[in-house]
Amino acid sequence: MNSPDLSTAVWRKSSRSDNNGGACVEVAFLGHAVAVRDSKNPDGGAILLKCSQWRTFIAGFRADTAAGRNR
């Protein structure tokens, strides 16, 4: 997968991020992929996932949450 230009990406902070500088994650939906970055270090790079990888990640997260493993 080619590295897209993320300079115009619209980043959205996770609803699970805390507002006290803790574990903060932001995502940008790029149509063909999803970029994920640490909101405390926005210039530190991003992980680029295929949409199918993102869906698998979210499905696993939801399953763990439903089972009480993510709190």
C-alpha positions in Angstrom: 0.0 0.0 0.0 1.4 3.4 -1.0 1.8 6.0 1.8 -0.9 8.6 1.3 -0.5 12.3 1.9 -2.0 12.8 5.4 -1.6 16.6 5.5 -5.3 17.1 4.6 -6.7 14.1 6.5 -9.5 14.8 8.9 -8.6 13.2 12.2 -11.1 12.1 14.8 -10.2 11.4 18.4 -11.4 8.1 19.8 -14.4 8.2 22.2 -12.4 5.9 24.4 -9.5 8.4 24.7 -9.2 10.1 28.0 -9.0 13.9 28.2 -6.1 14.0 30.7 -3.3 13.3 28.3 -3.6 9.5 28.7 -4.1 6.9 26.0 -5.3 9.1 23.0 -5.8 7.6 19.6 -7.0 9.4 16.5 -8.2 7.9 13.2 -8.7 9.3 9.7 -10.8 7.5 7.2 -9.2 7.8 3.8 -11.7 5.9 1.7 -9.3 3.1 0.7 -7.6 2.9 4.1 -7.7 4.0 7.7 -4.8 5.9 9.4 -4.3 5.7 13.2 -2.0 7.9 15.2 -1.2 9.0 18.7 -2.9 12.3 19.3 -0.2 13.4 21.7 2.4 13.1 18.9 0.6 13.9 15.7 3.9 14.4 13.8 5.2 11.0 15.0 3.7 9.1 12.1 0.6 7.0 11.6 -0.2 3.3 11.1 -2.0 2.8 7.9 -4.5 -0.1 7.7 -6.5 -1.5 4.9 -10.3 -1.2 5.5 -10.5 -4.9 6.0 -7.8 -4.8 8.6 -9.6 -1.9 10.4 -12.9 -3.9 10.4 -11.1 -6.9 11.9 -9.5 -4.7 14.6 -12.8 -3.1 15.5 -14.7 -6.5 15.6 -12.0 -7.9 17.9 -12.2 -4.8 20.2 -16.0 -5.0 20.3 -15.9 -8.7 21.1 -13.4 -8.1 24.0 -15.5 -5.3 25.3 -18.7 -7.4 25.2 -16.8 -10.1 27.1 -15.7 -7.6 29.8 -12.0 -7.7 28.8 -11.6 -4.0 27.9 -12.5 -1.6 30.6 
